[in-house]
């Protein structure tokens, strides 16, 4: 089977699109939580082919974007400490903190390495025994298990110079916070695909049950999203709210138990700071006591200085789904991918970047 | 110690001479190079195309090629994109000390093979060896000259509304083949780089129609960047159709995993041509006869409105902007 092109076939898409148009009667607003879905939606122009009844809004599911400036400043302050090597996923480099960015401190001489996996970071620690190697633990439930695995491997191999700055975020708690705020009214949620591959579909049940909002887990191909929207519309039209999976090839209801066990072994829930949303209880992960010696925040004296937000940037509002990039006066003018002011323009999964690169509401 | 390149190999002394004569002159044999004068001297008449490029690819060996083949094909292709028949190249090595001599020999061997296929001669060169850490194994610079046939005027500013856009084959093969080998990345794929000299393909295209307006090889930055450059240079817009652009399933899968857009991924053996509507079929037919243009296809057309913009009709029938790549391609987190 051709796993990608099968999900991009235009004749199948055409059928689904007309089915959606036939089915949709009730005006409904759906949020795609995940930045990966935002990219697919813009890259294939999905908003353009949906009926007028369906209003799509992007959510906070971009791990780079939701990292608070205060946390980013900690990473930058860490990189300035002599003999520390910062290892991070690439996108983080360009995100402006309160006063600088990792890219900037790297140019000033700090050792900042881009890695593709936590195991690379661990290898750098092994190869540089006279330095301290800090991995920036950014990401959702998707990356946390691999970071847990790296810590367990550091224990096993006796690597004493490896640390993690745990800025992990958990998805279900932020959705709860978003819905509780009442700022944005939703009639359906496109649940993240990769996150659900780890945690399964059960953790979304509360949304359908307590808030009466239909939930469908989606894959990342255009046909996945169309199928997901079709399933959400069916629930809306039938007055139902359930959790369904439109991404059976990637997600089982129970998730990936092994990855979950790894994560639970090393981490425990903690409050976390979200850009635009402030502190949300139990929405982050901190190292359990047994693994605290790997905690970069405890191991080093970090002095990030006062935090400030870029003037005029509305990334926080965009992440909550209450405003769109088009509402931002910096968007496409002062804030462009070459010179990003807010994180949503930096990350390839950020809403502003997707709007800018693929033309947003552009028709033509 | 004989099996590694030493700083002394670049010193201009005995070891350097030995390296040049044994490794380079012998392998790349031609009378102009063998003279070993300070410069190569040759006659020419007509319009000359001249270009240079530096190659710093990592890793230096990748599926389907190596830095040597790339250094020849890249420069040959830049000449060909002006419609020129590539003739001569220069070849400069900047070697990090400690490079195994066997690897250097292997690379010189690929230079020779690629030059042979492209029908060009390496007529001058240079070797420097730098301290460990000052280079990443091996950097190569090549410059090249070629002759432009009478009546050919190919330039990025000549695209006109109504012209057709032709792509010579699948996109993204080189970029994904290279990244699959990168440290810490290594995912297994049977994919090979498309690295190839396109001089003959271009000669056959020009033969089929001397009216070709633009040629470009979509290397770094991919097809998206080349099309944007052409649209801006010519002051036109370009509309392409996603369904007409062929991408291998392996490339699609890797791009999906890494969060890349195949339109931004590098190619080293592909070209995009902008051709007057009336000549498009002739050119396409000629391309399909060449092994490097077998799956050539018309992927779009040039329009007058909104100059500088590249728009793609997606497989869903919607439209979206195709922008240039900004910065590096970075794998996604989530």
Interface residues (C-beta under 8 A of the other chain):
Chain A: X2 X3 X4 X5 X8 X9 X10 X13 X14 X17 X34 X35 X36 X39 X42 X43 X44 X45 X46 X47 X48 X49 X61 X62 X63 X64 X89 X90 X91 X94 X114 X115 X116 X117 X119 X120 X123 X138 X139 X140 X142 X143 X192 X194 X195 X220 X221 X222 X226 X337 X338 X348 X349 X356 X357 X358 X359 X362 X363 X364
Chain B: X182 X183 X184 X185 X243 X249 X252 X253 X256 X259 X261 X306 X311 X314 X315 X316 X317 X318 X319 X320 X321 X323 X326 X327 X328 X330 X331 X332 X333 X334
